[in-house]
């Protein structure tokens, strides 16, 4: 996930929370807001202190960013996402995180079908 595709400021997160809709599964809550004027989707990641210490939280954020990067071909442009990790995600592998994100994005009706790839960015 390219740096320009990230939500960083609190105002950007709050706009998605207030305007958007949400979907959840056991591992993630995803808030979505349409932003037609932007060319690509943007994503923000939130990992609470309930997940673990700073080392674990940063590892979880890196894995989520990589999973989003692998799914960026199926996520439509013009969308802001805020991904909130729930406790339990710290024990998951990259493939499990990717599958769980795919599941929650399908629940949010963002993605119609699963992508076909070899497990690498593409």
C-alpha positions in Angstrom: 0.0 0.0 0.0 1.6 3.2 -1.1 2.0 6.0 1.4 -0.2 8.3 -0.6 -3.1 5.8 -0.1 -3.1 6.2 3.7 -5.3 8.1 6.0 -3.1 9.7 8.6 -4.8 12.7 10.3 -7.5 12.4 12.9 -9.8 14.6 10.8 -9.7 12.1 8.0 -10.5 9.2 10.4 -13.4 11.2 11.9 -14.8 12.1 8.5 -15.0 8.4 7.6 -16.6 7.5 11.0 -19.2 10.2 10.6 -20.1 9.8 6.9 -19.5 6.1 6.4 -21.1 2.8 7.0 -19.4 -0.1 8.8 -19.1 -3.9 8.6 -17.4 -6.2 11.0 -16.3 -9.8 11.6 -14.5 -11.4 14.5 -11.1 -9.9 13.7 -11.9 -6.5 12.1 -14.3 -3.5 12.0 -14.2 -1.6 8.7 -15.7 1.8 8.2 -16.2 2.9 4.6 -17.0 6.3 3.1 -17.2 7.2 -0.6 -14.9 10.0 -1.9 -15.6 10.3 -5.6 -13.1 13.1 -6.3 -10.0 10.9 -5.4 -8.4 8.6 -7.9 -7.5 5.7 -5.6 -8.8 4.3 -2.4 -7.2 5.4 0.9 -7.0 3.3 4.1 -6.3 4.0 7.7 -5.4 1.4 10.3 -6.1 1.5 14.0 -4.7 -1.1 16.4 -5.7 -0.5 20.1 -3.5 -1.1 23.1 -5.8 -4.1 23.9 -3.9 -6.0 21.2 -0.5 -5.9 22.9 2.6 -3.9 23.4 4.1 -1.5 20.7 6.1 -4.2 19.0 3.0 -6.4 18.5 0.8 -3.5 17.4 3.3 -2.4 14.8 3.7 -5.9 13.5 -0.1 -6.2 13.2 -0.2 -2.8 11.3 2.5 -4.0 8.9 0.6 -7.2 8.2 -2.6 -5.4 7.6 -0.9 -2.9 5.3 0.6 -5.8 3.3 -2.8 -7.6 3.1 -4.5 -4.4 1.9 -1.7 -4.0 -0.7 -2.4 -7.5 -2.0 -6.1 -6.7 -2.2 -5.7 -3.3 -3.8 -6.6 -4.6 -7.3 -10.1 -5.6 -6.1 -10.8 -2.6 -3.8 -12.6 0.1 -5.9 -11.1 3.6 -6.2 -12.9 6.6 -4.6 -13.2 5.0 -1.2 -11.9 5.8 2.2 -11.5 2.8 4.6 -10.7 2.7 8.3 -9.7 -0.8 9.4 -9.9 -1.4 13.2 -8.2 -4.6 14.5 -9.9 -6.5 17.2 -8.1 -8.6 19.9 -7.0 -12.0 18.6 -5.6 -10.6 15.3 -2.1 -10.6 16.8 -1.9 -14.4 16.5 -2.9 -14.5 12.8 -0.6 -15.0 9.8 -0.6 -12.7 6.8 -2.8 -15.2 4.8 -5.3 -15.3 7.6 -5.4 -11.6 7.9 -5.9 -11.2 4.1 -8.7 -13.7 4.1 -10.4 -12.0 7.1 -10.1 -8.6 5.4 -11.5 -10.1 2.2 -14.5 -11.5 4.2 -15.3 -8.2 5.9 -15.0 -6.3 2.6 -17.5 -8.7 1.0 -19.8 -8.2 4.0 -19.6 -4.5 3.4 -20.5 -5.1 -0.3 -17.3 -3.5 -1.5 -16.0 -6.6 -3.2 -18.1 -8.9 -5.3 -15.8 -11.9 -5.7 -12.5 -13.2 -4.4 -9.3 -12.2 -6.2 -7.2 -14.8 -7.9 -3.5 -14.4 -7.2 -0.5 -16.3 -6.2 0.0 -14.8 -2.7 2.2 -11.9 -3.9 1.6 -8.3 -4.6 0.6 -7.7 -8.1 
